[in-house]
Amino acid sequence: ELKVEQNPLFLSMQEGKNYTIYCNYSTTSDRLYWYRQDPGKSLESLFVLLSNGAVKQEGRLMASLDTKARLSTLHITAAVHDLSATYFCAVDIPYGQNFVFGPGTRLSVLP
Amino acid sequence: GAGVSQSPSNKVTEKGKDVELRCDPISGHTALYWYRQSLGQGLEFLIYFQGNSAPDKSGLPSDRFSAERTGGSVSTLTIQRTQQEDSAVYLCASTRTGRETQYFGPGTRLLVL
């Protein structure tokens, strides 16, 4: 059974600090997605990582994928309050439901 | 263009009643997914439709849950004899071909009293 883990599950950090969220998965996959969910809202796509070594950056967020290690990271640089949200990774699998989501990391950026 | 829409946005029902939740995917998207998200939790896969293929129903939690997709577009998720543990947000997503970025609807918040 494919397992997708994220850590930490909860993260409270101060504005201006850097931190990394990790997404580990247990099966071979060469695609991974990151989504953001604001409280009471739906999910919106952040990044699509399509190959080993892929790196994408948008503002203060940077995502990377290491398919050999079965690991993706979401790095936050100089956090601001607006980044407070829950972040989900989703692993692409070439069968069945196509995507398996991690449990989410709830990020709270404090002033 | 128009995104994924869901209706109703909120639904309050009494235990034992049936409910129908609707999802209207992005036009031209062949794949449609239903998920359930309990308060403060992650996404629980329910069912997946791809074109005219038989749906993947492996995530449906019981036979009280069913879904259909008419004409390869609109989908309806039906919950019969609702229970309090069915209370959750039901999210629908679509993709163009199946293995691409999912576009999520705003969700239906279901409360079973």
Chai-1 contact restraints between the chains, C-beta under 6 A:
chainA,res_idxA,chainB,res_idxB,connection_type,confidence,min_distance_angstrom,max_distance_angstrom,comment,restraint_id
A,S42,B,F104,contact,1.0,0.0,6.0,A-B,restraint_1
A,S42,B,P106,contact,1.0,0.0,6.0,A-B,restraint_2
A,S42,B,G107,contact,1.0,0.0,6.0,A-B,restraint_3
A,L43,B,F104,contact,1.0,0.0,6.0,A-B,restraint_4
A,S45,B,T101,contact,1.0,0.0,6.0,A-B,restraint_5
A,V48,B,T101,contact,1.0,0.0,6.0,A-B,restraint_6
A,D92,B,R99,contact,1.0,0.0,6.0,A-B,restraint_7
A,G96,B,D56,contact,1.0,0.0,6.0,A-B,restraint_8
A,Q97,B,F45,contact,1.0,0.0,6.0,A-B,restraint_9
A,Q97,B,Y48,contact,1.0,0.0,6.0,A-B,restraint_10
A,Q97,B,D56,contact,1.0,0.0,6.0,A-B,restraint_11
A,N98,B,G98,contact,1.0,0.0,6.0,A-B,restraint_12
A,N98,B,R99,contact,1.0,0.0,6.0,A-B,restraint_13
A,F101,B,G42,contact,1.0,0.0,6.0,A-B,restraint_14
A,F101,B,L43,contact,1.0,0.0,6.0,A-B,restraint_15
A,P103,B,G42,contact,1.0,0.0,6.0,A-B,restraint_16
A,G104,B,G42,contact,1.0,0.0,6.0,A-B,restraint_17
